[in-house]
Structures are given as C-alpha cells and as structure tokens.
C-alpha cells in the first residue's frame, strides 16, 4: 500500500464523516441540541435507571468533549438532565436523564433513524454491514 493511498483513504473518511455529521447537526438544531449533547442524552438513556459519573459519560462519548461540565450545565438548565452528589463519595457527581430528556430523545428517534437510512441507502445492507466492520476495525487500531 502506498502512502498516497492511505492519505486518500483518510481524507475521504474524514470528508464522509463531516458530511454525515452536518446532516445530524441540521436535524438536531430545531430541538436546540448539538450532536455532542444528543450523544450524552443517548448515553444516559442507555444507562437508565442508573445515573453515570462524568468520567463514565466521557468514556462512552463518540467524540471527546473538552468541557463536559459546561455541556452538562446547559443540559441541566434545559431540564434534560439532573445531577446529584454520590452517596459514597460526595466528590463524585452523578448525572441522570430526566423525563423531559427522555421525551425529547423519543421525539428524535424516528427522524434520526430516517436520516441514517437516507445517508446509507446508496450502500445497501451488505455494504453498510461491511462498512461497519471496517470502521470498527479502524476504531480499535
């Protein structure tokens, strides 16, 4: 494999990822969410009924968020998450999704699924499965 081939693969992968995320950002904008906020809400919904620490949320995020505290502040102000101190260790802040956060996610589930189906429709099921395997391998390398 030539260096040029690897560089081209990287650029094309980045270009595709950027376009996919632009579509997601457009879908989320009317709901007042950014993709990272949506990701946090999905993480918290998946962890229910247990709240998660900031470190646990950070470890599950798709992209690293340099200021998770500020992101959580915005979500809490919007009534989408709640925070409380841990019983065992008061230094640990635990975060849970609220009923309003769950309702917002539920309202976005069908439009997001439709968006992803449109985004990958040209590939078909077999190529989308292959793409998933390939990108999983890249993420683990």
Buried (B, 14 or more C-beta within 10 A) or exposed (E): EEEEEEEEEEEEEEEEEEEBEEBBEEBBEEBEBBBBBBBBBBBBBEBEEEBBBBEBBBEBBEEEBEEBEEBBEBBBEBEBBBBEEEEEEEEBBBBBBBEEBBEBBEEBEEEBEEBBEEBBEEEEEEEBEEEEEEEEEEEEE
